[in-house]
């Protein structure tokens, strides 16, 4: 089985309820909001896959369908070849779900007691439970706080306990809802390193994440999907999308206080996409050469000959944040 997850033409809608009277309307009179519209995804085993989208894009809805907490209205979802509708009980044993909602823990129990309780629900033996709790609490630096009541935990500690709970049963597929949320920068970095180096590289697991921290996605993810208004707009690696969105022969040029005559020469030799005057009076430009066979050395020599004082000249590589913004502007 090469595919961990297959999502085929999945749709999910929710009734729009504005008041008590709406509960008594006939089904044909109800209005619905489409949370997911014809979503298609194929995620192979041993991949770190991220789902990006603004608030309300449908990220959490899709994650809940994948872990059988919610059923689609139409379409098919396969987890390791098993249908989420027909084989929900089997699929639950294959999945670890890291929730962003801490309310699922029991606040008067200690962290350890919470983990033991959820391990028992998963039919994990006491010996195996103890071993997993010890190993994971060390990995997430939570060993000292395990026997304190959950209600005394900081937000970051509660988040770490949620990670441990999701990994207790050693599932092959792990779903995480915004793992960087509520963590300080150091803890977030440690979590992402653990996901990449331990879960993916060492243990060969598949991890699907919804995330808003685009810099982490750019560094660690194998591929990502951009979800907008319930529709998949793109599925690719960051490098592939940069190639699609960045024009060929696109460069960033910084000139020291250029003259109007120099700018006129530039406009005749290349296409100026953007220009920004910096605080020191220098000019930052994004330029595109229309000729595919441009000789950059000769062009720079000509630029210097007409009085250009070049501070830097480098190819443009858009960040994931630029790519994300471009898709949300319907580019």
C-alpha positions, 0 to 999 in steps of 0.5 A: 500500500503506497498511499497513506491517504486518498481523498476523492471528490469530497464535499462537506456542508453545514446547515446555516442556523440563524435562530431557533425557528430554523430548527423547525424548517423543512430540509428543503428550506434550509440554507447550507454553507459548503465547508469543503467542495470537491476536494481531491488529495493523494498523500503517500506514506512517509510524507510530511504534508501540510494543509495551509489556509486562512481561518474558515478555509476548511482545514480543521473540517478536512482533518476531522473527516480524515480521523473519522470524527466527521463524515463527508456528505459525498465523496470517498476518503481512504486511509491505508486503503480503508474507507472512513465510512465503512471501516471507521473502527479499524481506521481509528487504530491507525491514526493519532490525532493531536487536537488544538483543543485542550478541553478534551483533557480532564483538568483535575487529573494529573498529566500522567493520569490523563495519559493513562486514561486515554491509553486504556481507552486505546487498549494499550497495556499498562507496561507499554503505557508506562514505557511510552509515557516515559519516552515521550515525556522526555522527548517533549521535556514534560517529565517533571510536570507529569504528576501535577494537575492538568489545571496547573499546566501552562498553555504550552505544557497542555499543548505538549501533553496533547502531542504525547497523547496523540503518539501513545499508540505509535500510529502510522498516520498522525494528524496535527491541528496547528502544532505551533499554536500556543508554543514559544519559538524554541518549543515550536522549533523542537516540535518541528524537529521531532516531527521531521527527524524522528517521526518522518526520517527515523520511524517512517510515519506519515504526518498531516498538519494544518498550520499557519506558521509558513516559515516552518512549513517551508523548512520542514514539509515535503509538500503542502496544499493551499485550501481556500473557501473549501477548495484545493487551489494548489498541491506541490512542493515549495520549490515547484510553486516558486517556479510557477509563480516567479517569472523566468529571468526575474532578478532583484537589483539594488542601486545606489541612488540612481539618476533618472537617466539611469532609470530610463536606460533600465526601462529600455533594457528590462521590464521593471516589476517593482521598485522601492526606495529604501531609507538610505535613498538606494533603490530596490528593484525587481526586474525581468529580462524578456530575452531568454538568452540574456548575457548577464555579465554583458548587461551588468557591464553596460549598466556600470558603463552608464553610471549604475552603482550596483550594490546587489544583483540576485535571482528572485525566489519567492517565500512561501508567504508570498506564494500563499498571498498570491493564491489568496489574491486569485493569482 
